[in-house]
């Protein structure tokens, strides 16, 4: 159950980063940064990191790198220690 939720959140994060990048290219209304950071914090950090690299989006913003890497490491630690 937890693994399915984790997978869904990470997939959502990946999609949100892709959608925001597409909107940025076409000068449309963007997804707020607090939403992108927030989905990473609630468990989507791995999807967000993949989206950042795959779409080359938000890669120049240190707050995104720091937040996503630390959060991803925290969730990795959590899963290893709860398994």
Secondary structure in CASP SS format (residue, H / E / C, confidence):
PFRMAT SS
TARGET T0000
AUTHOR 0000-0000-0000
METHOD secondary structure of the structure
MODEL  1
X C 1.00
X H 1.00
X H 1.00
X H 1.00
X H 1.00
X H 1.00
X H 1.00
X H 1.00
X H 1.00
X H 1.00
X H 1.00
X H 1.00
X H 1.00
X H 1.00
X H 1.00
X H 1.00
X H 1.00
X H 1.00
X H 1.00
X H 1.00
X H 1.00
X H 1.00
X H 1.00
X H 1.00
X H 1.00
X C 1.00
X C 1.00
X C 1.00
X C 1.00
X C 1.00
X C 1.00
X C 1.00
X H 1.00
X H 1.00
X H 1.00
X H 1.00
X H 1.00
X H 1.00
X H 1.00
X H 1.00
X H 1.00
X H 1.00
X H 1.00
X H 1.00
X H 1.00
X H 1.00
X H 1.00
X H 1.00
X H 1.00
X H 1.00
X H 1.00
X H 1.00
X H 1.00
X H 1.00
X H 1.00
X C 1.00
X C 1.00
X C 1.00
X C 1.00
X C 1.00
X C 1.00
X H 1.00
X H 1.00
X H 1.00
X H 1.00
X H 1.00
X H 1.00
X H 1.00
X H 1.00
X H 1.00
X H 1.00
X H 1.00
X H 1.00
X H 1.00
X H 1.00
X H 1.00
X H 1.00
X H 1.00
X H 1.00
X H 1.00
X H 1.00
X H 1.00
X C 1.00
END
